[in-house]
Amino acid sequence: MIRRLWKVAFAEWKLMYTDPAAVLLLVVAGVLYAFYYPTPYIHQTVTKVPVAIVDMDNTAMSRDLIRMASASQQIEVKAVYSEMMQAEEAMSRDEIYGFMAIPENMEKDIRSHRQVTVNIFTHGAYVMFHGAIGTAFSTCALTLGATNKVKQIALSKKVPSAKAIAMRDPFPLSIQTLYNSTGGYANYVVPSVLVVILQQSLIIGICVLGGSRAHRRFRKKMRNSPVENETLPYRYFGRSLAYFVHYCSFILFYHCIVYNLFDFPRRGELLPMVVFSVVFLASTINLGMVVSQVFLRRESSMQLFLYLSIPILFLANFSWPSYLIPSWMVAVSYILPSTFAVPAWLSIEQMGGDIYDVAPRLYLLAVQAVVYLALGLLLTRARDKVKLDIGDM
Amino acid sequence: MLLQGFLKTVRKIYFSHNIVLWLILLVLPVGVSVFMLGLFSSQIVQHVPIGIVRQDDSYLADRLESKLRSSPVLNVKMVCHDMGECEHAVIRGDLQGFLVLPNDLERRALRFESPVIPVYSSGQNYLTNMFATKEIRAVLSAAGSEMFTAQMDDPVKTEIHSVGNVEGNYQGFLGLGLVTALFHLAAMIVGVYVASFPLRDHRVREMLGYARGSRFTLWFASVVPMNIILWLGMIGCYAYSHRLLAPLTLNEFVMTAAAQLFMILACSGAGIVFVGVVGVMRIATGAAGVIGSPAFAFAGQTFPVMAMPFAVRCFAFVLPLTHALKIQSMMLLGDLSMGPAWEVLKVLIGMALFWNLLGAILMSMRWKQFARREAEFEEKMRTAPEASA
């Protein structure tokens, strides 16, 4: 029995490596994307964002604020203007991505104990610039405010400066990032994308090779071979075995090489990694086997799934939280392995979660695998009986 | 005569029960765009689940907890017995972060010892982590300043304004870009499909026949309708996603629409070039997918192009999406950007011309080659029975 299974698996590998489209999807895509995707984010964080300051106060205090902003790591003060219009024009020319407006009479108002509002303007199209510029300018302006407030407290309450500092901020915060200590963008985005890449390339690859159906029309010369005419269970499980072993090697490749090369956190333990690989690949392969029975032409799956990659990525609960997604979309997302696989992979590999932490998601992946297995066998059986004159599958 | 040939070819390409073509030309790009905008329908991040480890049981700790609970951005989902419990909840994905209200918090605060409140965020979700930590900082700072200096205002207050996206909603930040990225990919895939299906189905001679033997007519009949349909679809989706932002003036609308048109022309032209080079729909679609699918990651809207390595910046420059997004984001700033946007539009026009001219030359050669092959095959099929007889 095992020999028959391996025979089918070897035949599928041979087909995989001799078909250029299959090689592109099942081999090249997995390797290429692993390097292609992390490369833009290799510097991890955004630093030295070009910004400007509009100084309408032009006092010693406003110059202090400019000096503070110039020393900030996240931004680079490209120009100091005296009018808002100049900064707006520079932003429209893409020379700067934000600016801080120091209001007129800032020093005078602060010294007279009147509250001053410092406005910070960021470019509305860029989320990362909005965060980086907002944080950098706010920190500078609030530090200036804090220094003055401490002076006011010390003078009005007649206390030493150390006590005034404690009175201004009685319980300071210490913010720690547990599993992405550098706050790198690549650490956050790439591991999730890698799981989606595995899923998408595997499903499209299986569809391009026709899943488990007998008499694949694009293999005209091989239609009478014993492997192609194996009984359904051997055909189904033998071909699944080929994809499973092939993609296990990809998971190992990502874990051992890609994660090391790009210095992503690598905390995965053996047991949860193995269980994850089994249930994730079982679920994805069976979904691929189901979907492959729908298409008449080999490239149709590519055309469909290329469109779906972006929504699938956003439904995986890593970028936009699932509790903010409409409930019907969450329900739709339950048919995709990535919805459970991405958070499970992040828990295991990035956060070092044990098997108990990820068990609920792995159970759901296992349920998906069983459902798709039953569907895949049924659809393949139905498809084997139908004679179609059109298409190439 | 020419017009008749053109119309007949258009009818045969686009209106002859070609379901896959209409699926990839209209249904999927529009459907997926609307789906993506629906995904961001809550617009801003709220109710981020956090936990609290309460080591202190004082009045101050109660007050801080109730202030955190009353914040709309946060959702205090768990009060943990120890840090381990909260940490496992973060690993399971139940919490995005947690904070520790340490032992003797109130006593030490009242004695001006500045007890530190540690805040731990998972770091695995950029948006929710950013919002959660900012809000925790704001809530606790406000509570702290009420303790001893309630009557004293902070000397400096900051207000952050997002120009062109006043409410900072994510349909504005990401939705617009994603719609553009989807049509960028769609134009490549449709370009590949329209150029290659006559090759795949051995219908080149038939199509040339409809076009009265003119490859020029066949080219126009293949290219013009798909670009118009994609462009109109894109304008519709863009207008839908833009409804929450400040309305565009006529000039801004014309500039944005022009950028979208030339982006679509450039991408469909590139798709046709892939077919011209490889001659097989499957491989050309794969190539379009490899370039088009991750284009959004390179185009600078999520992670800025200026922070990418030089080689990646060059690749980003070659993508029409980068320039289209640049013009769209410039138009968020108003009429002031019209001059610089025109310079970017020139690049897009150049790309559209280059890819379409190259595509036309390559496809003309392919049609000639495939028409000859089809004729040879037909001849062989015709002579084979005669020979056997």
Chai-1 contact restraints between the chains, C-beta under 6 A:
chainA,res_idxA,chainB,res_idxB,connection_type,confidence,min_distance_angstrom,max_distance_angstrom,comment,restraint_id
A,P20,B,I283,contact,1.0,0.0,6.0,A-B,restraint_1
A,A21,B,R282,contact,1.0,0.0,6.0,A-B,restraint_2
A,A21,B,I283,contact,1.0,0.0,6.0,A-B,restraint_3
A,A21,B,G286,contact,1.0,0.0,6.0,A-B,restraint_4
A,L24,B,G286,contact,1.0,0.0,6.0,A-B,restraint_5
A,T39,B,V312,contact,1.0,0.0,6.0,A-B,restraint_6
A,P40,B,A297,contact,1.0,0.0,6.0,A-B,restraint_7
A,P40,B,F298,contact,1.0,0.0,6.0,A-B,restraint_8
A,P40,B,M308,contact,1.0,0.0,6.0,A-B,restraint_9
A,P40,B,V312,contact,1.0,0.0,6.0,A-B,restraint_10
A,Y41,B,F303,contact,1.0,0.0,6.0,A-B,restraint_11
A,I42,B,P309,contact,1.0,0.0,6.0,A-B,restraint_12
A,H43,B,A307,contact,1.0,0.0,6.0,A-B,restraint_13
A,V46,B,P304,contact,1.0,0.0,6.0,A-B,restraint_14
A,V46,B,A307,contact,1.0,0.0,6.0,A-B,restraint_15
A,E88,B,L336,contact,1.0,0.0,6.0,A-B,restraint_16
A,E89,B,L336,contact,1.0,0.0,6.0,A-B,restraint_17
A,S92,B,L333,contact,1.0,0.0,6.0,A-B,restraint_18
A,S92,B,L336,contact,1.0,0.0,6.0,A-B,restraint_19
A,S92,B,S337,contact,1.0,0.0,6.0,A-B,restraint_20
A,R93,B,P340,contact,1.0,0.0,6.0,A-B,restraint_21
A,I110,B,P155,contact,1.0,0.0,6.0,A-B,restraint_22
A,Q115,B,D153,contact,1.0,0.0,6.0,A-B,restraint_23
A,Q115,B,K157,contact,1.0,0.0,6.0,A-B,restraint_24
A,V116,B,V156,contact,1.0,0.0,6.0,A-B,restraint_25
A,T117,B,K157,contact,1.0,0.0,6.0,A-B,restraint_26
A,T117,B,E159,contact,1.0,0.0,6.0,A-B,restraint_27
A,V118,B,V156,contact,1.0,0.0,6.0,A-B,restraint_28
A,V118,B,T158,contact,1.0,0.0,6.0,A-B,restraint_29
A,N119,B,E159,contact,1.0,0.0,6.0,A-B,restraint_30
A,I120,B,T158,contact,1.0,0.0,6.0,A-B,restraint_31
A,I120,B,I160,contact,1.0,0.0,6.0,A-B,restraint_32
A,F121,B,H161,contact,1.0,0.0,6.0,A-B,restraint_33
A,F121,B,V163,contact,1.0,0.0,6.0,A-B,restraint_34
A,T122,B,S162,contact,1.0,0.0,6.0,A-B,restraint_35
A,G124,B,S162,contact,1.0,0.0,6.0,A-B,restraint_36
A,G124,B,V163,contact,1.0,0.0,6.0,A-B,restraint_37
A,G124,B,G164,contact,1.0,0.0,6.0,A-B,restraint_38
A,G124,B,N165,contact,1.0,0.0,6.0,A-B,restraint_39
A,G124,B,L332,contact,1.0,0.0,6.0,A-B,restraint_40
A,A125,B,S329,contact,1.0,0.0,6.0,A-B,restraint_41
A,A125,B,L332,contact,1.0,0.0,6.0,A-B,restraint_42
A,V127,B,F173,contact,1.0,0.0,6.0,A-B,restraint_43
A,H130,B,S162,contact,1.0,0.0,6.0,A-B,restraint_44
A,G131,B,M130,contact,1.0,0.0,6.0,A-B,restraint_45
A,G134,B,I160,contact,1.0,0.0,6.0,A-B,restraint_46
A,S138,B,T158,contact,1.0,0.0,6.0,A-B,restraint_47
A,A141,B,V156,contact,1.0,0.0,6.0,A-B,restraint_48
A,A141,B,T158,contact,1.0,0.0,6.0,A-B,restraint_49
A,L144,B,V156,contact,1.0,0.0,6.0,A-B,restraint_50
A,G145,B,D154,contact,1.0,0.0,6.0,A-B,restraint_51
A,G145,B,P155,contact,1.0,0.0,6.0,A-B,restraint_52
A,G145,B,V156,contact,1.0,0.0,6.0,A-B,restraint_53
A,N148,B,P155,contact,1.0,0.0,6.0,A-B,restraint_54
A,K149,B,P155,contact,1.0,0.0,6.0,A-B,restraint_55
A,K163,B,F112,contact,1.0,0.0,6.0,A-B,restraint_56
A,A166,B,F112,contact,1.0,0.0,6.0,A-B,restraint_57
A,A166,B,S114,contact,1.0,0.0,6.0,A-B,restraint_58
A,M167,B,F148,contact,1.0,0.0,6.0,A-B,restraint_59
A,D169,B,G144,contact,1.0,0.0,6.0,A-B,restraint_60
A,P170,B,A109,contact,1.0,0.0,6.0,A-B,restraint_61
A,P170,B,G144,contact,1.0,0.0,6.0,A-B,restraint_62
A,P170,B,M147,contact,1.0,0.0,6.0,A-B,restraint_63
A,F171,B,A109,contact,1.0,0.0,6.0,A-B,restraint_64
A,F171,B,P115,contact,1.0,0.0,6.0,A-B,restraint_65
A,F171,B,I117,contact,1.0,0.0,6.0,A-B,restraint_66
A,F171,B,G144,contact,1.0,0.0,6.0,A-B,restraint_67
A,P172,B,S114,contact,1.0,0.0,6.0,A-B,restraint_68
A,P172,B,V116,contact,1.0,0.0,6.0,A-B,restraint_69
A,L173,B,I117,contact,1.0,0.0,6.0,A-B,restraint_70
A,L173,B,V119,contact,1.0,0.0,6.0,A-B,restraint_71
A,L173,B,R137,contact,1.0,0.0,6.0,A-B,restraint_72
A,S174,B,V116,contact,1.0,0.0,6.0,A-B,restraint_73
A,S174,B,P118,contact,1.0,0.0,6.0,A-B,restraint_74
A,I175,B,V119,contact,1.0,0.0,6.0,A-B,restraint_75
A,I175,B,T133,contact,1.0,0.0,6.0,A-B,restraint_76
A,Q176,B,Y120,contact,1.0,0.0,6.0,A-B,restraint_77
A,T177,B,S121,contact,1.0,0.0,6.0,A-B,restraint_78
A,T177,B,G123,contact,1.0,0.0,6.0,A-B,restraint_79
A,L178,B,Y120,contact,1.0,0.0,6.0,A-B,restraint_80
A,L178,B,S122,contact,1.0,0.0,6.0,A-B,restraint_81
A,L178,B,G123,contact,1.0,0.0,6.0,A-B,restraint_82
A,Y179,B,S122,contact,1.0,0.0,6.0,A-B,restraint_83
A,Y179,B,G123,contact,1.0,0.0,6.0,A-B,restraint_84
A,Y179,B,Q124,contact,1.0,0.0,6.0,A-B,restraint_85
A,N180,B,G123,contact,1.0,0.0,6.0,A-B,restraint_86
A,Y185,B,F303,contact,1.0,0.0,6.0,A-B,restraint_87
A,Y188,B,Y126,contact,1.0,0.0,6.0,A-B,restraint_88
A,R298,B,R282,contact,1.0,0.0,6.0,A-B,restraint_89
A,E299,B,M281,contact,1.0,0.0,6.0,A-B,restraint_90
A,E299,B,R282,contact,1.0,0.0,6.0,A-B,restraint_91
A,E299,B,T285,contact,1.0,0.0,6.0,A-B,restraint_92
A,S300,B,V20,contact,1.0,0.0,6.0,A-B,restraint_93
A,M302,B,T285,contact,1.0,0.0,6.0,A-B,restraint_94
A,Q303,B,I24,contact,1.0,0.0,6.0,A-B,restraint_95
A,Q303,B,I189,contact,1.0,0.0,6.0,A-B,restraint_96
A,L306,B,G289,contact,1.0,0.0,6.0,A-B,restraint_97
A,L306,B,S293,contact,1.0,0.0,6.0,A-B,restraint_98
A,Y307,B,L28,contact,1.0,0.0,6.0,A-B,restraint_99
A,Y307,B,V32,contact,1.0,0.0,6.0,A-B,restraint_100
A,S309,B,S293,contact,1.0,0.0,6.0,A-B,restraint_101
A,P311,B,V32,contact,1.0,0.0,6.0,A-B,restraint_102
A,P311,B,F35,contact,1.0,0.0,6.0,A-B,restraint_103
A,F314,B,L39,contact,1.0,0.0,6.0,A-B,restraint_104
A,P321,B,T128,contact,1.0,0.0,6.0,A-B,restraint_105
A,L324,B,S42,contact,1.0,0.0,6.0,A-B,restraint_106
A,I325,B,L39,contact,1.0,0.0,6.0,A-B,restraint_107
A,P343,B,G93,contact,1.0,0.0,6.0,A-B,restraint_108
A,L346,B,Q124,contact,1.0,0.0,6.0,A-B,restraint_109
A,S347,B,I91,contact,1.0,0.0,6.0,A-B,restraint_110
A,Q350,B,Q124,contact,1.0,0.0,6.0,A-B,restraint_111
A,M351,B,I91,contact,1.0,0.0,6.0,A-B,restraint_112
A,G353,B,I91,contact,1.0,0.0,6.0,A-B,restraint_113
A,D357,B,I91,contact,1.0,0.0,6.0,A-B,restraint_114
A,D357,B,R92,contact,1.0,0.0,6.0,A-B,restraint_115
